[in-house]
Amino acid sequence: MKKLAKEKETDGKTRRRGRPKKAITRSVSLVVRITPTERLAIAGKARNASMRISDWFRQSAKTSVIRPRLSTEETGYLRTLSGMANNLNQLTKLAHKGGLLSLMGSLRSLLNEVERLMERIGKDDS
């Protein structure tokens, strides 16, 4: 009997056809909406790096470092200032009802605390 050429090469094993399977497949997609101007800027950067846009985007997303706008300490300062602003509004309301002289001590202590916090925030900038 005549053997097929395929059977001769593989010694009885079935040969897989087509492209070999990748070890890691990209099966999840992420859609990002950008303006045409942003697309041109990204395409230019990808072209300068000799990369496809998707590869450039993936690489830049992996390696970029994002810093938070405010640190946890600064966020605490802002919360404190917000509470103090609320207190100031309440004191202003009382001043309209009972007169400004009756609230002078409370206003002075609140002002000192605001100044102290502002100095702390200013020191963090340098």
C-alpha positions in Angstrom: 0.0 0.0 0.0 1.0 3.5 -0.6 1.6 5.8 2.4 0.8 9.4 2.3 3.6 11.9 2.5 2.0 13.5 5.5 2.0 10.2 7.5 5.6 9.5 6.6 6.9 12.8 8.1 5.1 12.7 11.4 5.5 9.0 12.2 1.8 8.5 13.0 1.3 11.8 14.9 -1.3 14.3 13.6 0.2 17.5 12.5 -1.4 20.8 13.6 -2.1 23.2 10.8 -2.1 27.0 10.9 -0.5 29.5 13.1 0.7 28.2 16.5 -1.3 29.3 19.5 0.1 32.2 21.6 0.9 31.6 25.2 -0.8 34.9 26.2 -3.7 36.1 24.2 -5.2 39.6 24.4 -8.9 38.9 24.6 -10.1 41.9 26.6 -10.6 45.3 24.8 -10.5 48.8 26.3 -12.3 51.5 24.4 -11.0 55.1 24.9 -12.6 58.0 23.3 -10.3 60.7 22.1 -10.5 63.8 19.9 -9.1 63.8 16.3 -6.3 66.1 17.5 -5.4 63.8 20.3 -5.3 60.9 17.9 -2.9 62.8 15.6 -0.6 63.5 18.5 -0.7 59.9 19.7 -0.1 58.6 16.1 2.9 61.0 15.7 4.4 59.8 19.0 3.9 56.1 17.9 5.4 56.8 14.5 8.5 58.4 16.1 8.9 55.4 18.3 8.4 53.1 15.3 5.5 51.4 16.9 1.9 50.8 16.1 -0.6 53.0 17.9 -2.0 50.2 20.0 1.5 49.0 21.0 2.5 52.5 21.9 -0.6 53.1 23.9 -0.2 49.8 25.8 3.4 50.5 26.6 2.8 54.0 27.7 -0.1 52.9 30.0 2.2 50.3 31.6 5.2 52.6 32.2 3.6 56.0 33.0 3.6 57.2 36.6 0.5 59.1 37.7 0.9 61.3 40.7 -2.3 62.2 42.7 -3.3 65.9 42.6 -3.2 66.1 46.4 -1.5 64.0 49.0 -3.5 62.5 51.9 -2.1 65.2 54.2 -3.2 68.0 51.8 -6.6 66.4 51.5 -6.9 66.5 55.3 -6.0 70.2 55.3 -8.7 70.9 52.7 -11.3 69.1 54.7 -10.3 71.1 57.8 -10.5 74.3 55.8 -13.9 73.3 54.5 -15.2 72.7 58.0 -13.8 76.0 59.1 -15.5 77.8 56.3 -18.7 76.3 57.4 -18.1 77.5 60.9 -17.3 81.0 59.6 -20.7 81.1 57.7 -22.5 80.1 60.9 -20.6 82.8 62.9 -21.5 85.4 60.3 -25.1 84.4 60.6 -24.9 84.8 64.4 -23.1 88.1 64.0 -26.0 89.5 61.9 -28.5 88.4 64.6 -26.6 89.3 67.8 -24.0 91.8 66.8 -20.4 91.6 65.7 -18.8 92.4 69.1 -20.4 89.3 70.8 -18.5 87.0 68.4 -15.1 88.8 68.2 -13.3 86.1 70.3 -14.6 83.2 68.2 -13.7 84.9 65.0 -10.2 85.7 66.1 -9.5 82.1 67.1 -10.9 80.8 63.8 -8.8 83.3 61.9 -5.6 82.2 63.7 -6.4 78.5 62.9 -6.9 79.3 59.2 -3.6 81.2 59.1 -1.8 78.3 60.8 -3.2 75.8 58.3 -2.3 78.0 55.3 1.3 78.2 56.6 1.4 74.4 56.7 0.1 74.1 53.2 2.6 76.8 52.0 5.5 74.8 53.5 4.6 71.7 51.5 4.9 73.6 48.2 8.7 74.2 48.6 
